[in-house]
């Protein structure tokens, strides 16, 4: 995976962040979702690297990035802290302004980054999400059933950690199988990487802290910004066979939070870059080209 890409670890003020960098052209930061790593971009990053400088990073707490303490009110895994890491790594790499493409948790980090650091985020693409605040404010039985893990992972330490840690491979395969159209969409190399990283008890705990932050400090930050709308262009892509399509008007949800929103459903479940890589790459490339 990622032939021709360089591997780096960048120390930020909050965490050491592992990343892959390749290509040339305008800079683009790719951020993964739960319970994956930057490896989820392996089918689309090489193609995008023909026209863009691609930086695919592990969020703090995931992959081979550091797993710092959660701190008070889970602030160590607030999207504000996670976004600050990524702004710092892009600065170290020499990129002051860049586009962000985030799937799942990475999209939530990208949303917060565009709010906190609008001078750095030129464009934002969010894959298979609606804003965090909207999900918590409007959850019903259907969403609670489809997104059960949101409410499981936020339980107090160390209840979810113990249950997941008893058989992390079973949990990961079950979780990813539920949200994908087929387990065959995940290549053996990518799945081996997800299993290697997620089997670390520190990663399991950090990912729980990520979700605990979403239900606490992130909501406070989001509520403080409810009157603000992103000014950068936003692309929303989602799976035509997934929970977003079933439960939300995704474009309308993002138009509540941004001034310039475009997007579409692609033929996949939740994991767009692995289930529908050609369509996902094409839409992202078109958006990045402006």
N, C-alpha and C positions, 0 to 999 in steps of 0.2 A: 504494500500500500504506500501511496505518496512517493513514488519514484521521482527522483530529482528534487525533492523538497529537503530543506535543511531542518535539523532538530535543534531547538534552543530551550534553555531554561532561563527565564528573566526574573530577577529578584525585584519585586515591587515593595512599596512601604508596608504592605499588608500580607503578602504571600509570594512564594516562588511559583511562577506560572510556566508550565510546559507548553510548547507550541511547535508547530511545523510552519515553515515559510517557503514559498516557492512562486515562480512566475515573475512577470514584470508588467508594469503598467500601474494604473491607479490602485491604491491600497484598499483591500476588503478584509474585514475581520469576520471569521466564521465562528459561531458559538453554538455548542451542542446542547442537547437536552438530557433529561433523566431517563434511564440510569446509564447513559452512555458516556463517551469521551469524544475528543475531536475526530476519532476514527470514523464516526458516522458520515463524514464528508468525503470519504475516500473515492466514491463513485463520481462526484461532481467537481471536486477541487482541481484535478488535473486539467479538465476542460476549461474551467474558469481561469486557470493560470495562464492560458494562452494570451489573454488580454488584460489580466489584472494581477497585481501582486497579492497573493493569498496568504493570510495568516490564520491558521486553524489552531485554536488554543483550547486547552483544558481549563474549565472554570475552577476556581479554588474549591477544594473539597472533592474534586473528581479527577479521574485519570491519574496522571503522574504529577499533577500540581499539588502544592502543599495543602495541608488540612489543619488550619489554625483553629484555636478554641472558638466556640460560639459566642462567649462573653455574655454581657448583660442583655436580656431580651433578644437573644440570638442575633445581635447586631453584627457578629463576625460573618454571618451568612445573609445579611441584608443584600438586596439587589444593589443598593447604593455602594456597599463595600466591594461587591463582586464586579460592578461596573468600573469602579475606580482602578481595580487591578488592570483591567483591559485597556483603559485609557493610558495607564502608565507603560504597559508593554509596547503599545503602539508608538508612544513617544520615544522610548528607548530604541525602537527600530527605525526611528526617523520620520514617523508619520504623524503630522499634526491634525490633518483632516482625513477622514476615511469613511467608507461605507461599512455598515454592520448588517450581517445576515444571521439571525438567531432562530434556532428551532427550539420549541418547548421552553425549558428553563432559560436557555440562551436568548430566546426572544424577550423574555421578561427582563433579563439583564440589559438587553439592548434598548428596551423601552425606557428603563430607568436611566440608562446612559444618555439617551437623547434628551431627557428632561434635565438631568444634572449637568451635562456637558454639551450643550447644543453647538458650541463653537467648534467641537471636534467631530460631531456626527453629521456627515453630509447627506446620507440616505440610510433608511432603515427598512429591512425586510424581516417580517415576522412569520414564522412557519407554524401553522396548526395551533394557534392560540387566539384567545381574546384576552383583554386586559384582566389582570389578577383581581382587581377590585370588583369588576363586573361579575366574575364567577362567584366570589364569596357573597356578594350582595343579592344575587339572583338564583342561588342554588335551589334546585328542586329535586324530586326523587330521581328523575332521569340522570341529572348531572351527578348526584351523589352516588348513583349506582355505577355509572361509567367511570367516574373519577374518584373511586373509592379510596385510592391511595393518598389523595390530598388530606383525607380526614384520619386515615390510619397513621401516616408518617408524622403528623403534628402531635400525636399523643406524647405524654411526658416520658423523658428518658428514664429507663432504657427499655421500655416495653416494645416498640417496633424494632429497635436494634437487636434485641434478643431473638425475636421471632424470625426476622430476616436472616440473622447470623446463624441460625440453626441449619439453614440450607440455602445459602445465597444463590447458587446456580438454579435451583428450582424456582426461587422467587423471581430472578431476573428473566429466565426463559418464559415463565408464566405471564409476567407483566408485559414483556415485549410481544409475546404471542397474542395476548388479548387485544393489543392496540394496533396490530399489523394485519394485513390481509393474508399473510402466510409467513411462517417461520423461514421459508426458503429464501426470502428476500435478503436475509442477513448472511453475508459470506462467512465461511469458516474462519478466515483470518480476523474479520471484524468481531465476530462473536467471541472468539478466543480472547481478544483484547478487552472486550467488555467484561467477560468473566474474570480475567486476571485482575483488573482494576477494582471491580465491584466486590470481589471476595475479601478485600482488605477491610477489617472491622472499622478502621478509621474512616474509610470512604462511606461505609454504611451509615455511620454516625453523622458524618458531615452532610450527607444527602438528607437525612432527617432534619438536621439543623436548617438546611436550605428551605424545606417546607415549613418548619416551625416559624422561621423568619417571615415567610410569605403570609402567615396567618396572624402576625403580630406587628413587628416593626415596619414591614413593607406596607401593610395596610395603613398605618399611620402616615407614612410618607406619601402614599397614593392619595389618601383623603386630603392631605394638605395641598395637593396639586390638581384636584378635580376641576378647577376652573381653567387650567392650562391645557392648551392643545399643541401638539408637536407641529413645528413649522417645516421641518424637513420632509421631503417626499417619503411616503410609506407604502410598501408593497405587502399585502397580506395574501399568503397562499395557504390553502388548507386541503386536507384529504376529503375527496368526494365520498369516501366510504367510511369516514370516521365520525367521532362524537361531535366535532365542531359543526360539521354539515348538518347533523341531526338536531342539534340543540340551539344553534345561534344563527343569526344573520351576521356573518363575520365582518363583512364590509361595513355594515351599519355600526357595529360595535367599535370598530377602529375609527370611524368618522366622528364618533363622540370624543375621541382623544387626539385626533390629528386633523390638519386642515387639508391635506392633499393625499388621498388614499386611493389606491387602485389594487386590483387583485382578482383571484379566481380560485376555483377548486381544481385540483389535479387528481388523476385517477389512482388514488392510493388510500391507505389508512393513515395512521399518525406519522409514520416515518418516511416522509416525502423523499428525502435525498437517497434513500435506499430502496424504496418501493417503486418510485417513478423518477429515476435519476435524469433521464433525458428531458422530460417535461419540466422538471424542477430546475435543472441547469439552464434550459432555454429561457424560462421566465425570469430567473434571477439575472442572467446575462443581459436580457433586454432592459430590465429595470436599471441595472448598474450603468448601462451605456447612456441612459438618460433620454 
